[in-house]
Amino acid sequence: MRTARIQEPGSYYHIVSRVIDRRMLFALKEKERFRDLLHRVVAFSGVHLLTYAILDNHFHLLVQVPLPQTVDDATFLARMALLYPAQIVKTYTDHLGQLRAEQNHVGAERLKAPFVRRMYSLSLFMKTLKQRLTQSYNQRHGRKGTLWEARFKSLMTEGAGSLAAVAAYIDLNAVRAGLVDDPKDYRFCGYAEAVAGLTAARKGLVMALAPGEDWSAAAAHYRTLLYLEGEQRVSEDGRPVRRGIDPEQVRQVVEAGGELALPTLLRCRVRYFTDGVVLGSRNYVDGVFQRHRGFFSSRRTTGARKLRHSAGLYSARRLRLDVIAVPG
């Protein structure tokens, strides 16, 4: 059964989409192309990218979809140039110029409307990104058909602490997959771009962590969240050589119904971070529940469901099976 997709302008979303049949299609060159296209579609669409991770068979995004805004002609044409050939952009430039010269402003806005509708919309942002990726991949590999498994998942996420937790969960994907020990060493995630000095990546993580702060302050907080716990490493004789998660201890806590510290939880695969529909404090989840009452069963009286094995976070879904996959 399909899970309802709740959308509110101005909100934050954790997005996950997987390749059809979970095939490992994104090798190094494909990830490079993916990242380039992602940044261009983000700029075209007007959404804010806080962080991301591109893996071999799926990707994660943390985005904010701002309130719809008026798009003037200069901004419209600049965004068009990000995704369309120069000749098409010139055609629209000339046509818009002619309509404005004739004082036909209604006609000019009508000309822009099909493209402007694709801006400041979560669903249309994802449609543009996934269609463009499919077309690009199929062209180069001589294949046909969809590249993607079903529709994308979206988790509506509260700001403040919840947003930082989701950002860290995304940036730790390559660590959980065993690709790197340190997320800064994985080229295809927002944290690695921020450490490398990319201004846009740093702005995105500051939005997630501490809006209004500078990067140096936010980076110190985020590094603590990312590195405080990690997969435990041991020497050949069994002595610990890196402080971190003991998988057996995690299993014991989970099996006993206990709670895990947030940094430990982030090193596990947690379904709530992809399948929870809404994630945040009790008040936040209950507020979304009340505003979108029709998305939920009439038998429900409250929206917030406490995350199992985690203190302080709530979800709109009470997941029962395979909630946490422990490391190791």
N, C-alpha and C positions, 0 to 999 in steps of 0.2 A: 504494500500500500504506500502511496506517495505521501511524504511528509509535507505539510503546508509550508510555503515559503512566505515568511513575513517580511515586508519591506516598509521602511519608513525613511523619508528623505532626511539626510543629515546623520544617519546612523552608520555604525561600523559593522563590517562583515568579515568573517573568516570563510573563505571559499576554497573548496576542494573539488578537483575534477580528475578523473582517471582515464587512461587510455583503454580502448576496447580490449576485452579479454586480458587486461592487465599486462599487455605486451611491453617489453622493455625497448621502446622505440627511440627514446631520447638519449642518444650518445652525445659526446662532447660537442660536435658541430651543430647538432640539432638544438642542444641547450643554448648555444650561443645565438642562434637564429631566434629561438623562443624568447630569450631575454630582450633582444633588440626589438622584436615586435611588441612584446609586453609593454615596454616603456613608451613606444609610439602610440599604442592604443590607449594607454593611460592618459597621455597628454591630449589625444584627440577627444576622449570621452569626458575629461574634466574631473574624473575621480581622483582621490588621493591614495597613493600606494604607500602603506606604512612599512610593510616588509613582505617577503615572498620566499618560496623555495621551489626550485624545479628539480624533480627527481627523475629517475629513468622511465617511470610509467605513470606519473601523476604530478600534480603541482598544487601548491597552497598559495593563497594570496590573503593579505589582510588589507582591506580597503575601507575608506570612508567615501560615501556617496553624498556630496554636498547638496544643499537645496538647489533646485533649478535656478539658473541665472540667465539674464539676457546676454546673448552672444552677438557682439557687434561685428560688422563686416570684416574688419581687419583680423580679429581673433578667429572668426569663422574660416577665412581663407588660410590663415597660418595653420590651423588644425587640419584642414583639408590636405595641406601639403605633406602632412605626416604620413598619410595613408594612400594618397591618390597620385597618379602620374602628373607631371608638370603640365601636360597639354589639357588634362581635365580641369586642373586648377585654373589655368589661363582662361578656359572657356567660361567658368563660373565668375572669374574676376571681371571679364569683359561684360558678361550679361548683367551682373550686379551693378557695375558702373553705369551701364546704359539705363537700367531701371531707376537708379538713384537720380541720374541726370534728368530723367523725365518726371521726377517727383512721384514715381509709382512705388511708394514704399510698401504698400500691401503686396504688390507683385514680388518685390525683393524678398520680403519675409517668407512668402509662399515658396520661393525658389530655395531658400535655406532650410525650410521646415523639415524635409525628410532626413536631413543630416543632424539638425539640432535635436530632433526627437531621440537620437541615439546618444545624446550627452546627458549626464546626470541621471542615468538609469542603470541600476545594477544588472538587470536582465539583458538589456541591450548592449551594455559594456561586455558582458560575458559572451553574448551571441557574436559580437564583432570579433573578439579575441579568438574564440574557438573556430569560427568559420575561416578566419584568415590563416590560422595555424593549419587547419585541415587542407585548405587550398594549396598552401605553400608546400606542405609535406607530400601531398598526393602528386603534385606537379613534378617534384624532384625524384619521387620513387615509383612513378608509373602506376599508382594505385587509385582505386575509386572508393567512394563510400565514406561513411563517418569515421573519424579518428577516435571518437570518445564513447565511453561507457555511460549510457543513460544521461541524465541531466546532472548539472553540477550541484553540489551540496553548499548550503550557506547557513552559517551560524551567526545570528545577530548578537553582537557583543557590547557589553557596557564599557564605558571609559574607565579611567583610573586603573586600579589593580587588575581587574579582569582583562583589560586590553593588553597590559604588559605581559600577563601570563600567556595569552594567546600568541602574542608576538614571539615570545621565547619558545613556545611549543613549536611554532613554525620554523624558526631559525635552528632548532635542534634536530630537525628531521634527518639531516645527513649524518648526525652523530648516532641517532637511534638506528639508522639503516646500516651502520658500521662502515660508512664511506670515509669518515674522518674522525679524529679524536677531539678536534677543536672546531667549532662552527666557523671561525674566521678563516679556516683553510678551505672551506667549500665555496667555490667561486660563484655558485648560482643561488645565493640567498642574500637577503637584505643586509644582514649583519656583516657579512664579508665585504659587501660594497661600502658600507659605512666605515668599516675599519680601513679600507683602502682609500678613503677620503672623498667619496662621491657625495656631493652636497645634497642631492635629492634623497639618497638613502638615509643620510643623517637626519634630514628634516622629517622623513617618515617615521623613524624610530623615536625621535623627540616627541612627535604627535602621540605616539603610543605610550610613552613613558612619563613625560612631564612637560606638557605644552607650556611654552613660555621660557623654559630653561635653555641653556646653551648645550651643545653636544657634549662637552667634556663632563659636565655634571650628570647628564642623562646616561652617558656611556659607562661611567663608574657604577651606577645603579644597575644597569643592564648586565654588565659583566658579572656582577655578583650573582644575579639571578641565573645567568647561563652557566656559571662555573662553580657555584657553591657545592653542587653535587654532580656527579658524573658516573659513568660506568667504571666500576672498580677494575684496576689493573694489578696483576700479581706477577712476581718473578717466577722463574722456573722452579724454585724451591718452595713456592707458595706464599712468600712474603709479600704483603701489599706494597706496591711501588707508587700507587696513586690513590689518594683519598677519594672515595666515591661510594656509589650504591653497591651494596652487597645484594645480589639478586635473591638469594635465599631469605635474607631478612625482609625484603620487600614482599616476597610471597607469604611469609609468615604473618606480616601485618595485614595483608589483603585477606588471607584466609580467616584471620581472627576478626575481620570486620573493623579493623582499626583505621586510623587516619594517617596519611603520609604528608610530610612537609611538602610545600609547593615545589621547591627545586627538585625534590625526588620525584614527585608526580610528573613533572615536565619531561623527565628522562624515560618515562614509560609511554606506551601507546594508550591513549585515553580516548575512548569513543565519545565522551561528552564534548570534546573539543571539535568534533566534526558532526555529530549526530544529535546534539542537544537542542537544536532549533534556536534557543535563546540562552545566553550565558551571562551571569553577573551576580549581583547581590540579590537577596530575597525581594527587596522593594522594587528593584529594577525589573526582575522577571515578572513579578506580580503586576507591575504597571503595564508592561507589554501585553500580558495576558488579558487585562481588562480592556485595553484599547483594541485588541484583535480577538474578542471573545468568540466570534464565529469560526475561528480556525480550530477550536478545541471542542472536545466532547461536551455536550450539555450537562453531563453528570459531574464535571469538574467544578469545584468551588474555588480553588486557588491555582495559581500558575506555577509557583516556585517548587522545585523538587531538589532536595539537597544532593549534591554529588557524593556518591559513595566513595569513602576513603579520602575525602578532601575537606578541609575545614574552610568555611566561609564562602564557598562558591555554590551557586544554585543554577539549575537548568530548567527548561520548560518541559523536558521529557524525563521520565523515570526509566532509565535503561536497566535491564536486568541481566543480559547475557554478554559475556566478553567485554565487560566495562573497562578493564585494565589488562593490558598485556605487559608483564614485567620484563625487564631486560635480562639478557643472558640467554 
